[in-house]
């Protein structure tokens, strides 16, 4: 990218040389950098992979995906024979260019980098193809799909960037052959033509194969995403097959029609989040939190002094609540309308069973708490909002059952903490897991509101 922006056209005579170089740099730079940034945002962190404690019986990949990945890895390993031949050819070409010597100034590294760059990237592609299958098979069930998506994004960047750079590189090679043809030595022209032809053969043949292998990985990632969407979609009638009487789904609008006699479904987590008050503290580094770079992680600790009270954590990247230290997944809060929307509804899921507990739906600065059939359970109102202070209340039939108080304790929003206070008998009116699921969302909303006021 730096080369593409620094290089300028000093004259029209140099244009035919500079333009292919800039095109190559842009093709590789944009594709590689874009894929890397998106893959980092999609892939789970090392900490999440180590601490993932969900049940292994909850499959994250549909049947047939792992055999497909194994087959793709085997086909990728088969490309090593051509890769070794390309490396051998590149080594021979480098010896011809440098006469087998290394000058004291180190200028021999320039042709060495130019000759070895293409086979080096091809080697990275093959290794990434193989490592993708190994990483997905080794990842835990809740994170395997995210590992697959992140690896496929990296593969796409490498293959697409290499494919786009092939045409300008061939154009540059054509200019080299044209210059050599104007010289008096026909032997030099023949040697250069043969070397360019062999390099072009290896590059075009391997890129064509890489594109087919990448297509297989993209198909596997899409099948995994579609399979998960069918399992997790709140409007899917199969999620409610065990409900009696059955829930009817209107295929025209996708709205659930729930008989009035159906009882409200509550989760089995009422006793887990059984404390009367909790404190939500930010775990993300304050610089990242101040500029809202990446996801926010939180520690949720009881405000009582009893050592036996459970402590929890929330990861903004995967939306999972865990019991500390290194406990299993207790609750999952996932965006319903897509992670890229500014204001979206959230689905509260019990990871052990995969069942939907409820839905959190935004209405301006307030929120509606709905059960899994989208029936209203409670309202969340913004009771106060000013610089460095926000307060929210959960009301059921106009009765306050829970209060969230967000306040800054220093000069920046990164010093803020949020207190969760439950009213007496809250479990009889509303499952406490709804308030726990709302806590990170309201903390982030209050933090954003205070930043705008500043």
Secondary structure, DSSP 8 states (H G I E B T S, - for coil): -HHHHH----SHHHHHHHHHHHHHHHHHHHHHHHHHHHHHHHS--HHHHHH----TTS-SS-TTHHHHHHHHHHHHHTTHHHHHHHHHHHHHHHHHHHTT---TT-THHHHHHHHHHHHHHHHHHHHHHHHHHHHHHHS-TTTHHHHHHHHHHHHHHHHHHHHHHHHHHHHHHHHHHHHHHTSS-HHHHHHHHHHHHHHHHHHHHHHHHHHHHHHHHHHHHHHHHHHHHHHH-TT-GGGGTT-SS--EE-TTT--EE--TTS-----S-TTTT--SEEEEEE-S-HHHHHTT-S--EEEEEESS--TTS-EEEEETTTTEEEEETT--EEEEEEESS-TT-SS--EEEEETTTTEEEEEEEEETTEEEEEETT--EEEEEEEEEEETTEEEEEEEETTEEEEEEEEE-SSSSGGG-EEEEEE-TTHHHHS-HHHHHHHHHHHHHHHHHHHHHH-
